[in-house]
Amino acid sequence: MGKRWARLCALAGSLIVIIGIGAGSGLAASAASAKPAAASASTSVAPKPTNLLDCNGHSTKYKEVKKDLGGLCTDPRGTWGGRFEDNGVYVGHDEPSVKFISSAPGSGNDMTYVNTLGKDPHAKPTTSPHGKTVSDYAELSPAPWFGLPICDPGSYPQNPCTPDSDSNSGAINDPNAAGSAFMELQFYPPGYQPFVDGPSCDATHWCAALTIDSLESQFNFANINTACEEPVNFAFLQRNGVPAGPPSPQLADVSTLTPNNQTLLMNPGDTVATTIKDTPQGLLASVSDFTTHQTGYIVASGKNGFMNTNYKTCAGTPFNFHPEYNTAKQQNQVPWAALEGGVLMQQEIGHFEPCSSITNTYPYTASYPDGQTFSDPKTAQTCVGGFEGPGKVGEGPCNASTGVCQNATTQGGVACPSNKFTSGALCEFSDMTCAPAGPRPINVNGAAETVSWPVAGCQDNYFQNGDLDFDGSSYIPDWPDGSPNHPTSFAYIGPSSHGKSYPQIQFETDVAGSEADCTIATGAGCTAPPTGAKFYPFWTLGNGGRLGACVWHFGNVIAGQTTSTFGRDAQYGVADVARYGGTLASPVLANPQTSRSC
């Protein structure tokens, strides 16, 4: 192990101490090996009419608090390696990732990363993909995140799970595999609020949330409950550890998705330590801002309102979520997830398109029997000009009642073979949710507010999941590259576990599942970059400023900083047709961040 890496691990260790002090409750210092406590027995909780029981927003029974959460869900694979459809709607993602592999005890349930948050350019973003385009981080990625398998006997394939144990099987062809959920600790860039229907907490700060996604079906995706296919527990990281609103899929409401005065807000450019570890009370997710010396955390416990879901009734039961595995061995995966995930760092991409203006008004609203409300009356379905091209009109509108859509396109911008968003076709049916540039009124629980976006834009997440013609901000070379017109990198050290690094890595991305040209059974046409994209971002190593040398970056080559590109897009390897052809994966490699040259 290189001396520089050892010093970086020492920095991470010192930040863990800060986290433990900041958490106050002592949970951060709890040993990962301590016997997990079970949630207290409780009667089941019936769902509210509007909730987070299907984070993709296509439930046959319930309304969704944040239908645009689809871009922040876990991407499932489908029956025997096929693509997954939620009530007829394809809901795949584009998630370039680095998987960290280790057989060391505790590497699967106790880890710390050190990061520097991205910083946007001083200039306002531009709406043309040609020439010197100015971009904000939220346009490129709505959520850099860290992933981990979680025990959930109420999730696919509905079997018992032993926390923190490699006795669990995550094999996709094993009907006795452990019930598994997928945790994502997500970071949200600033500038495009409110979070209920946008990607940001506020105009100037980063924030973070713990999400745990489950899948309500039995082995081989049998008997999936169409009312609650992919329920998600959601909670912002809070300085006092108390969720902003009910985190469970059954009871989540507007307050759950609205930051309050205890939500950890971080400045662009801050250095933070992110710790994910088990405690007797449940999984602890903690972020300590090394710049401001503030800490936000949350424990995924029944006491905090977290619940797992009954796949037959959609009802919830208070539940303490714990990591599934003890180690980060390659086979320790979530059997239903598209990514070959274990201990992951990842960037969610493909969810934003800048526009000259927007059209086909479609107000975004949510209401509850208990009186909570949300209204964003200026939202719309369709992008005009901008990245669509001068004078061109984008996808939509769709009729939510009939499912019929206008101007739908597929990969490369060609016409979609279907005009119905419930057809399962891999098409961009509508640009919804779109918001105008400049100030606009919203109403949150009866309180009138004004929010403002620096540019008109669409998130492509409402009637399908993502930018499926690949013409948005993620697919041009606007990524961190040292240019003052582009944001700085979201830089990474780590992870480390108990002061030790992870000796191996694997690059992967599940973009191919979203490509209409990809035949996932054979791997033909499954590529990175996808056809239609002008660029596809990749992982690099280089100088990380205050973090030192040999730091992970994501995006493009950064002049004067990048030292290794790992073949650029070739790093993602080829379609893994043996598991799921929609995911490209490299061979297992030595972790370059631990080499002597670092």
C-alpha positions as CSV (number, residue, x, y, z in Angstrom):
1,M,0.0,0.0,0.0
2,G,1.4,3.4,-1.0
3,K,2.3,6.0,1.7
4,R,-0.1,8.5,0.3
5,W,-3.0,6.1,0.5
6,A,-2.1,5.3,4.1
7,R,-2.3,9.0,4.9
8,L,-5.7,9.3,3.2
9,C,-6.9,6.4,5.3
10,A,-5.7,8.2,8.4
11,L,-7.7,11.3,7.4
12,A,-10.8,9.1,7.0
13,G,-10.2,7.6,10.4
14,S,-9.9,11.0,12.0
15,L,-13.2,12.1,10.4
16,I,-15.0,9.0,11.8
17,V,-14.1,10.3,15.3
18,I,-15.7,13.6,14.4
19,I,-18.8,11.8,13.2
20,G,-19.1,9.9,16.4
21,I,-18.9,13.1,18.4
22,G,-21.3,14.9,16.1
23,A,-23.9,12.1,16.3
24,G,-24.2,12.5,20.0
25,S,-26.2,9.4,20.5
26,G,-23.1,7.2,20.4
27,L,-24.5,5.2,17.5
28,A,-21.6,6.0,15.3
29,A,-19.2,4.4,17.7
30,S,-21.2,1.2,18.0
31,A,-19.4,-1.9,16.9
32,A,-20.5,-3.3,13.6
33,S,-20.2,-6.8,15.0
34,A,-22.7,-6.1,17.8
35,K,-25.8,-8.3,17.7
36,P,-28.5,-6.3,15.8
37,A,-31.7,-5.6,17.8
38,A,-35.0,-6.6,16.3
39,A,-37.7,-4.0,15.9
40,S,-40.4,-4.2,18.5
41,A,-43.4,-6.2,17.5
42,S,-46.2,-4.0,16.1
43,T,-49.4,-4.3,14.2
44,S,-49.2,-3.5,10.5
45,V,-49.7,0.0,9.3
46,A,-52.1,0.7,6.4
47,P,-50.8,2.9,3.6
48,K,-52.0,6.5,3.0
49,P,-53.6,7.1,-0.4
50,T,-50.4,9.1,-1.4
51,N,-47.1,7.6,-0.4
52,L,-43.8,6.1,-1.6
53,L,-45.0,2.6,-2.1
54,D,-43.9,2.6,-5.8
55,C,-41.0,4.9,-6.2
56,N,-41.3,4.7,-10.0
57,G,-44.8,6.3,-9.7
58,H,-46.8,3.7,-11.6
59,S,-48.8,2.0,-8.8
60,T,-52.2,0.6,-9.8
61,K,-53.7,1.8,-6.5
62,Y,-51.7,4.6,-4.9
63,K,-50.5,8.1,-5.8
64,E,-46.9,9.0,-5.4
65,V,-45.6,11.9,-3.3
66,K,-42.6,12.4,-5.6
67,K,-43.2,10.8,-9.0
68,D,-39.9,12.1,-10.2
69,L,-38.2,9.9,-7.6
70,G,-38.1,7.3,-10.4
71,G,-34.6,8.5,-11.3
72,L,-33.5,7.9,-7.8
73,C,-34.9,4.3,-7.4
74,T,-32.9,1.1,-7.7
75,D,-32.9,-0.3,-11.2
76,P,-34.3,-3.9,-11.1
77,R,-33.5,-6.5,-13.7
78,G,-36.5,-8.5,-15.0
79,T,-37.6,-12.1,-15.3
80,W,-34.7,-14.4,-16.0
81,G,-32.4,-11.6,-17.0
82,G,-35.0,-9.6,-18.9
83,R,-35.7,-5.9,-18.5
84,F,-38.0,-4.9,-15.7
85,E,-41.3,-3.1,-16.3
86,D,-43.5,-1.5,-13.7
87,N,-47.1,-1.9,-14.7
88,G,-46.0,-1.8,-18.4
89,V,-43.6,1.0,-18.0
90,Y,-39.8,0.5,-18.5
91,V,-38.1,2.0,-15.4
92,G,-34.4,1.3,-16.0
93,H,-31.5,3.7,-15.2
94,D,-28.1,4.8,-16.3
95,E,-25.7,4.3,-13.3
96,P,-22.0,4.2,-14.0
97,S,-20.4,2.7,-10.9
98,V,-17.2,1.4,-9.2
99,K,-17.7,-1.7,-7.1
100,F,-15.2,-2.3,-4.3
101,I,-14.4,-5.9,-3.4
102,S,-12.8,-7.3,-0.2
103,S,-13.0,-10.4,1.9
104,A,-11.9,-8.6,5.1
105,P,-14.4,-9.0,8.0
106,G,-16.6,-5.9,8.3
107,S,-15.9,-4.7,4.8
108,G,-19.6,-5.3,3.9
109,N,-21.1,-3.4,6.8
110,D,-18.7,-0.6,7.9
111,M,-17.1,1.8,5.5
112,T,-16.0,5.4,5.1
113,Y,-15.5,7.6,2.1
114,V,-14.0,11.1,1.9
115,N,-15.3,13.4,-0.7
116,T,-15.1,17.0,-2.0
117,L,-18.5,18.2,-3.3
118,G,-18.8,19.6,-6.8
119,K,-18.9,23.4,-7.4
120,D,-20.9,25.0,-10.2
121,P,-19.6,27.7,-12.6
122,H,-20.2,31.3,-11.8
123,A,-21.9,31.8,-15.2
124,K,-25.5,30.7,-15.7
125,P,-26.0,27.4,-17.6
126,T,-26.7,27.7,-21.3
127,T,-29.4,26.0,-23.4
128,S,-27.4,25.0,-26.5
129,P,-25.4,21.8,-26.7
130,H,-23.1,23.3,-29.2
131,G,-20.0,25.4,-28.6
132,K,-18.8,26.3,-25.1
133,T,-21.8,25.1,-23.0
134,V,-22.1,26.1,-19.4
135,S,-23.4,23.3,-17.1
136,D,-24.4,22.8,-13.5
137,Y,-23.9,19.6,-11.6
138,A,-27.6,18.9,-11.1
139,E,-28.0,18.9,-14.9
140,L,-25.4,16.2,-15.2
141,S,-26.3,14.0,-12.2
142,P,-29.2,14.4,-9.9
143,A,-27.5,12.1,-7.3
144,P,-24.0,10.8,-6.8
145,W,-24.6,7.9,-4.4
146,F,-23.1,5.1,-2.3
147,G,-24.7,1.7,-2.4
148,L,-25.0,-1.4,-0.1
149,P,-27.1,-4.6,0.1
150,I,-29.5,-4.6,3.0
151,C,-31.4,-7.4,4.8
152,D,-35.2,-7.3,4.2
153,P,-37.2,-10.5,4.5
154,G,-40.2,-8.6,3.1
155,S,-38.3,-8.0,-0.2
156,Y,-37.5,-10.3,-3.2
157,P,-37.5,-13.3,-3.0
158,Q,-39.4,-13.2,0.3
159,N,-36.9,-15.3,2.4
160,P,-35.3,-14.8,5.8
161,C,-32.1,-12.8,5.9
162,T,-29.4,-12.9,8.6
163,P,-27.8,-9.4,9.1
164,D,-24.1,-9.0,8.6
165,S,-23.6,-12.5,7.4
166,D,-22.0,-14.1,4.4
167,S,-24.3,-17.1,4.9
168,N,-26.8,-15.1,2.8
169,S,-27.0,-16.0,-0.8
170,G,-27.4,-13.2,-3.4
171,A,-27.4,-15.5,-6.4
172,I,-30.0,-14.6,-9.1
173,N,-30.8,-18.3,-9.8
174,D,-31.3,-19.3,-6.1
175,P,-34.9,-19.5,-4.9
176,N,-33.5,-19.6,-1.4
177,A,-31.6,-16.4,-1.7
178,A,-32.0,-14.0,1.2
179,G,-34.6,-11.3,1.1
180,S,-32.7,-8.3,0.0
181,A,-33.1,-4.5,-0.3
182,F,-30.8,-2.0,-1.8
183,M,-29.5,1.0,0.1
184,E,-28.5,4.2,-1.6
185,L,-27.0,7.1,0.3
186,Q,-27.7,9.9,-2.2
187,F,-26.2,13.4,-2.5
188,Y,-28.3,16.1,-4.2
189,P,-26.7,19.1,-6.0
190,P,-28.0,22.6,-5.6
191,G,-30.0,25.0,-7.8
192,Y,-33.1,23.1,-9.0
193,Q,-35.6,23.0,-6.1
194,P,-38.1,22.1,-4.6
195,F,-37.2,18.5,-3.9
196,V,-40.8,17.2,-4.1
197,D,-40.6,17.6,-7.9
198,G,-37.0,18.6,-8.6
199,P,-33.5,17.3,-7.8
200,S,-32.3,19.9,-5.3
201,C,-33.0,20.8,-1.6
202,D,-32.3,24.5,-2.2
203,A,-30.6,27.0,-4.5
204,T,-27.2,27.0,-3.0
205,H,-26.5,23.8,-0.9
206,W,-25.9,20.1,-1.3
207,C,-28.0,17.8,0.9
208,A,-28.1,14.0,1.3
209,A,-30.7,11.3,2.1
210,L,-30.8,7.6,3.0
211,T,-33.0,5.5,0.7
212,I,-33.7,1.8,1.0
213,D,-35.5,0.2,-2.0
214,S,-37.3,-3.2,-1.8
215,L,-39.0,-5.3,-4.4
216,E,-42.4,-6.8,-3.6
217,S,-42.3,-10.2,-5.4
218,Q,-41.3,-13.8,-5.0
219,F,-38.5,-15.6,-6.7
220,N,-38.3,-15.1,-10.5
221,F,-40.5,-12.0,-10.1
222,A,-43.6,-14.1,-9.5
223,N,-46.7,-12.6,-7.8
224,I,-45.3,-9.1,-7.9
225,N,-47.8,-6.7,-6.2
226,T,-48.7,-4.1,-8.9
227,A,-49.9,-1.7,-6.2
228,C,-46.5,-1.5,-4.5
229,E,-43.8,-2.9,-6.7
230,E,-40.8,-0.9,-5.5
231,P,-41.4,0.7,-2.1
232,V,-38.8,3.0,-0.7
233,N,-37.9,4.2,2.8
234,F,-36.6,7.8,2.5
235,A,-35.0,10.2,5.1
236,F,-32.8,13.3,4.7
237,L,-29.7,13.2,6.9
238,Q,-30.5,15.5,9.8
239,R,-28.2,17.2,12.3
240,N,-30.4,15.9,15.1
241,G,-31.0,12.4,13.5
242,V,-34.8,12.9,13.5
243,P,-36.4,12.3,10.1
244,A,-38.0,15.5,8.5
245,G,-41.2,13.5,7.9
246,P,-42.4,9.8,8.1
247,P,-39.7,7.8,6.2
248,S,-41.7,4.7,5.5
249,P,-43.2,3.8,2.1
250,Q,-46.7,3.7,3.7
251,L,-46.7,7.1,5.5
252,A,-44.3,9.3,3.6
253,D,-45.8,12.7,2.8
254,V,-44.7,16.2,1.7
255,S,-42.8,16.8,5.0
256,T,-40.7,13.6,4.3
257,L,-39.4,15.2,1.1
258,T,-39.1,18.8,2.4
259,P,-35.9,19.8,4.2
260,N,-36.4,21.5,7.5
261,N,-34.1,23.5,9.8
262,Q,-32.3,20.3,11.0
263,T,-31.5,19.0,7.5
264,L,-27.7,18.9,6.9
265,L,-26.9,21.5,4.2
266,M,-23.4,21.5,2.7
267,N,-21.6,24.1,0.6
268,P,-20.3,23.4,-2.8
269,G,-16.6,22.6,-2.5
270,D,-16.8,21.3,1.1
271,T,-14.9,18.2,2.1
272,V,-17.0,15.6,3.8
273,A,-16.6,12.1,5.3
274,T,-19.4,9.6,4.6
275,T,-19.7,6.7,6.9
276,I,-22.1,3.8,6.4
277,K,-22.1,1.1,9.2
278,D,-24.3,-1.2,11.2
279,T,-25.3,-0.5,14.8
280,P,-27.5,-2.5,17.1
281,Q,-30.4,-0.1,16.4
282,G,-30.1,-0.3,12.6
283,L,-27.9,1.0,9.7
284,L,-26.3,4.3,10.4
285,A,-25.6,6.7,7.6
286,S,-23.6,9.7,8.6
287,V,-22.0,12.7,6.8
288,S,-19.6,14.9,8.6
289,D,-18.7,18.2,6.9
290,F,-15.0,18.7,7.5
291,T,-15.3,22.3,6.3
292,T,-18.2,23.5,8.5
293,H,-17.8,20.9,11.3
294,Q,-21.5,19.9,11.1
295,T,-22.8,16.4,11.0
296,G,-26.0,14.9,9.6
297,Y,-27.1,11.3,10.2
298,I,-30.0,9.0,10.3
299,V,-30.5,5.5,11.7
300,A,-32.7,3.1,9.6
301,S,-34.7,1.9,12.6
302,G,-38.3,1.1,13.4
303,K,-38.1,3.6,16.2
304,N,-37.3,6.3,13.5
305,G,-40.3,5.2,11.4
306,F,-38.7,2.9,8.9
307,M,-40.8,0.0,7.8
308,N,-40.6,-3.0,5.6
309,T,-43.6,-3.9,3.4
310,N,-45.9,-6.9,3.1
311,Y,-45.8,-7.9,-0.5
312,K,-49.4,-9.2,-0.4
313,T,-51.1,-6.2,1.3
314,C,-48.6,-3.3,0.9
315,A,-48.9,-2.7,4.7
316,G,-45.9,-1.7,6.7
317,T,-44.3,-3.0,9.9
318,P,-41.7,-1.0,11.9
319,F,-38.4,-2.6,11.0
320,N,-34.7,-2.2,11.8
321,F,-32.7,-2.4,8.6
322,H,-29.2,-3.9,8.8
323,P,-26.5,-4.5,6.2
324,E,-26.9,-8.0,4.6
325,Y,-23.3,-9.1,4.4
326,N,-20.2,-9.2,6.6
327,T,-17.7,-8.9,3.7
328,A,-17.7,-7.2,0.3
329,K,-16.9,-10.3,-1.7
330,Q,-17.9,-10.2,-5.4
331,Q,-20.8,-12.5,-5.0
332,N,-22.4,-10.5,-2.2
333,Q,-25.1,-8.8,-4.2
334,V,-28.8,-8.0,-4.3
335,P,-30.4,-10.7,-6.5
336,W,-33.0,-8.5,-8.1
337,A,-30.9,-5.4,-8.9
338,A,-29.6,-4.6,-12.4
339,L,-26.2,-3.4,-11.1
340,E,-23.8,-6.1,-9.9
341,G,-23.8,-4.1,-6.7
342,G,-22.2,-4.6,-3.3
343,V,-20.1,-1.8,-1.9
344,L,-20.6,0.9,-4.6
345,M,-19.8,4.4,-5.5
346,Q,-22.0,5.6,-8.4
347,Q,-23.3,8.6,-10.4
348,E,-26.9,8.6,-11.5
349,I,-27.1,10.2,-14.9
350,G,-29.5,10.8,-17.8
351,H,-32.2,12.9,-16.2
352,F,-32.0,16.5,-17.5
353,E,-32.4,18.4,-20.7
354,P,-32.0,22.3,-20.8
355,C,-34.7,24.1,-22.9
356,S,-35.3,27.5,-24.4
357,S,-38.8,27.3,-23.0
358,I,-41.4,24.7,-22.0
359,T,-44.9,23.9,-23.2
360,N,-47.9,21.7,-22.5
361,T,-48.6,22.9,-18.9
362,Y,-49.1,20.0,-16.4
363,P,-49.3,21.2,-12.8
364,Y,-47.6,19.0,-10.3
365,T,-49.8,18.5,-7.2
366,A,-50.1,16.3,-4.2
367,S,-52.7,16.2,-1.4
368,Y,-53.5,14.1,1.7
369,P,-56.5,13.4,3.9
370,D,-54.5,14.9,6.9
371,G,-54.3,18.3,5.1
372,Q,-50.8,18.2,3.7
373,T,-50.5,19.7,0.2
374,F,-48.0,20.5,-2.5
375,S,-48.6,22.5,-5.7
376,D,-46.2,23.6,-8.5
377,P,-48.6,25.1,-11.1
378,K,-46.0,26.2,-13.7
379,T,-44.6,22.7,-14.5
380,A,-45.1,21.3,-18.0
381,Q,-44.5,18.2,-20.1
382,T,-42.4,19.3,-23.1
383,C,-39.1,21.0,-23.8
384,V,-38.9,23.6,-26.6
385,G,-35.6,24.4,-28.3
386,G,-32.5,24.1,-26.2
387,F,-31.0,20.6,-26.4
388,E,-33.9,19.5,-28.6
389,G,-32.5,21.8,-31.3
390,P,-33.4,25.3,-32.5
391,G,-37.1,25.6,-33.1
392,K,-37.8,22.0,-32.3
393,V,-40.4,20.6,-29.8
394,G,-39.6,17.6,-27.7
395,E,-41.5,14.7,-26.4
396,G,-45.1,14.9,-25.1
397,P,-47.7,15.6,-24.0
398,C,-49.0,12.3,-22.7
399,N,-52.6,11.7,-21.5
400,A,-52.4,10.1,-18.1
401,S,-55.8,8.5,-18.5
402,T,-55.4,6.9,-21.9
403,G,-51.7,6.5,-21.9
404,V,-51.4,8.0,-25.4
405,C,-48.4,10.3,-26.0
406,Q,-47.4,12.6,-28.8
407,N,-43.9,12.9,-30.4
408,A,-42.4,10.0,-28.6
409,T,-38.8,9.0,-29.6
410,T,-36.4,6.3,-28.9
411,Q,-32.6,5.8,-29.0
412,G,-31.0,8.1,-31.5
413,G,-34.1,10.3,-31.8
414,V,-36.0,8.1,-34.2
415,A,-39.8,7.7,-33.8
416,C,-41.0,5.4,-31.0
417,P,-42.8,2.2,-32.3
418,S,-45.6,2.9,-29.8
419,N,-47.6,5.9,-28.8
420,K,-48.5,4.5,-25.3
421,F,-46.2,4.9,-22.3
422,T,-47.6,1.7,-20.8
423,S,-46.4,-0.3,-23.8
424,G,-43.1,-1.2,-22.2
425,A,-41.3,0.3,-25.2
426,L,-37.9,1.9,-24.5
427,C,-39.0,5.3,-25.5
428,E,-39.0,8.9,-24.2
429,F,-42.7,9.5,-24.2
430,S,-42.7,12.9,-22.4
431,D,-40.1,15.3,-21.1
432,M,-42.1,15.8,-17.9
433,T,-41.4,17.2,-15.3
434,C,-40.3,20.5,-16.8
435,A,-39.9,23.8,-15.1
436,P,-39.4,27.3,-16.5
437,A,-36.3,29.5,-15.9
438,G,-36.6,32.3,-13.2
439,P,-38.9,32.7,-10.3
440,R,-42.1,30.7,-10.0
441,P,-44.7,30.3,-7.2
442,I,-45.2,27.0,-5.3
443,N,-47.2,26.1,-2.3
444,V,-46.0,23.7,0.4
445,N,-48.5,22.7,3.1
446,G,-50.5,25.9,2.7
447,A,-47.4,28.2,2.7
448,A,-46.7,30.2,-0.5
449,E,-43.1,30.2,-1.6
450,T,-41.1,31.3,-4.6
451,V,-38.4,29.1,-6.2
452,S,-36.2,29.8,-9.2
453,W,-34.3,27.7,-11.7
454,P,-31.3,29.3,-13.5
455,V,-32.4,27.6,-16.8
456,A,-35.6,26.0,-18.1
457,G,-35.3,22.3,-18.1
458,C,-36.9,18.9,-18.1
459,Q,-36.2,15.8,-16.0
460,D,-37.6,13.0,-18.3
461,N,-38.9,11.0,-15.3
462,Y,-42.7,11.2,-15.1
463,F,-44.1,9.0,-17.9
464,Q,-40.9,6.9,-18.4
465,N,-37.6,6.8,-16.5
466,G,-34.8,8.8,-18.1
467,D,-33.5,10.4,-21.2
468,L,-34.1,7.4,-23.5
469,D,-33.0,9.2,-26.7
470,F,-29.8,10.2,-25.1
471,D,-29.7,13.9,-26.1
472,G,-29.6,15.5,-22.7
473,S,-26.9,17.1,-20.5
474,S,-25.4,13.8,-19.4
475,Y,-24.5,12.8,-22.9
476,I,-22.4,15.7,-24.1
477,P,-18.9,16.6,-22.8
478,D,-20.0,19.1,-20.2
479,W,-18.6,17.1,-17.3
480,P,-15.8,18.2,-15.0
481,D,-12.8,18.7,-17.1
482,G,-11.1,21.8,-15.6
483,S,-13.1,24.2,-17.7
484,P,-14.5,27.2,-15.8
485,N,-17.8,26.6,-17.8
486,H,-18.2,23.2,-16.1
487,P,-18.6,22.2,-12.5
488,T,-15.7,20.9,-10.5
489,S,-15.5,17.2,-9.7
490,F,-17.3,15.3,-7.0
491,A,-14.0,13.8,-5.8
492,Y,-13.7,10.5,-3.9
493,I,-11.2,8.8,-1.5
494,G,-12.0,5.4,-0.4
495,P,-13.8,3.5,0.8
496,S,-11.8,2.2,3.8
497,S,-13.1,-0.3,6.4
498,H,-11.5,-0.5,9.8
499,G,-8.6,1.5,8.4
500,K,-8.0,-0.9,5.5
501,S,-8.6,-0.3,1.8
502,Y,-10.5,-2.6,-0.6
503,P,-8.0,-4.5,-2.7
504,Q,-10.1,-5.0,-5.8
505,I,-12.6,-3.1,-7.9
506,Q,-15.0,-3.6,-10.9
507,F,-16.3,-1.0,-13.2
508,E,-19.9,-1.3,-14.3
509,T,-22.9,0.5,-15.8
510,D,-26.5,-0.5,-16.5
511,V,-27.0,1.9,-19.4
512,A,-27.4,-0.9,-21.9
513,G,-30.7,-1.9,-20.3
514,S,-32.1,1.5,-21.4
515,E,-30.8,1.1,-25.0
516,A,-33.4,0.1,-27.6
517,D,-30.6,-1.1,-29.8
518,C,-29.4,-3.5,-27.1
519,T,-30.3,-7.2,-27.3
520,I,-29.8,-8.2,-23.7
521,A,-29.9,-11.9,-24.3
522,T,-26.8,-11.8,-26.6
523,G,-25.1,-8.5,-25.7
524,A,-25.4,-7.3,-29.3
525,G,-25.8,-3.5,-29.6
526,C,-25.2,-3.1,-25.8
527,T,-22.6,-0.3,-25.7
528,A,-21.1,2.6,-23.7
529,P,-21.5,5.2,-25.1
530,P,-25.1,4.4,-26.3
531,T,-26.0,5.3,-29.9
532,G,-27.3,8.8,-29.9
533,A,-25.0,10.1,-27.2
534,K,-22.3,12.6,-28.1
535,F,-20.3,11.6,-25.0
536,Y,-20.4,9.2,-22.1
537,P,-18.7,10.0,-18.8
538,F,-16.1,7.8,-17.2
539,W,-14.1,7.2,-14.0
540,T,-10.5,8.5,-13.6
541,L,-7.8,8.9,-11.0
542,G,-5.8,12.1,-10.5
543,N,-5.0,14.9,-8.2
544,G,-7.8,15.9,-5.9
545,G,-6.7,19.3,-4.7
546,R,-7.0,19.3,-0.9
547,L,-7.6,15.5,-0.9
548,G,-4.1,15.0,-2.4
549,A,-3.1,12.6,-5.2
550,C,-4.7,9.4,-6.5
551,V,-8.3,10.6,-6.0
552,W,-11.3,9.2,-8.0
553,H,-13.1,11.6,-10.3
554,F,-16.1,11.1,-12.6
555,G,-16.7,12.8,-15.9
556,N,-14.0,13.7,-18.4
557,V,-10.2,14.2,-18.4
558,I,-9.3,17.1,-16.1
559,A,-6.3,18.9,-17.6
560,G,-3.3,18.9,-15.3
561,Q,-5.0,16.5,-12.9
562,T,-5.9,13.2,-14.5
563,T,-3.3,10.5,-14.4
564,S,-5.3,7.4,-15.3
565,T,-8.5,7.0,-17.5
566,F,-8.7,3.2,-17.5
567,G,-9.5,3.2,-21.3
568,R,-12.2,5.8,-20.9
569,D,-15.5,4.2,-21.9
570,A,-13.8,0.9,-22.5
571,Q,-13.4,0.6,-18.7
572,Y,-17.1,-0.6,-18.5
573,G,-16.3,-3.8,-20.3
574,V,-19.0,-5.9,-22.0
575,A,-22.6,-7.0,-21.4
576,D,-22.8,-9.7,-18.7
577,V,-25.4,-11.8,-20.4
578,A,-24.9,-14.6,-17.8
579,R,-26.5,-12.3,-15.2
580,Y,-28.2,-9.4,-17.0
581,G,-27.2,-8.3,-20.4
582,G,-28.4,-4.7,-19.7
583,T,-25.4,-4.3,-17.4
584,L,-21.8,-3.8,-18.7
585,A,-19.1,-5.0,-16.4
586,S,-15.3,-5.1,-16.4
587,P,-13.2,-7.9,-15.1
588,V,-12.2,-7.7,-11.4
589,L,-9.2,-5.5,-11.2
590,A,-6.6,-4.5,-8.5
591,N,-7.7,-1.3,-6.8
592,P,-5.5,1.3,-8.4
593,Q,-5.9,3.7,-5.5
594,T,-3.9,1.3,-3.3
595,S,-0.9,0.9,-5.7
596,R,2.6,1.9,-4.9
597,S,2.4,4.8,-7.4
598,C,-0.3,6.3,-5.2
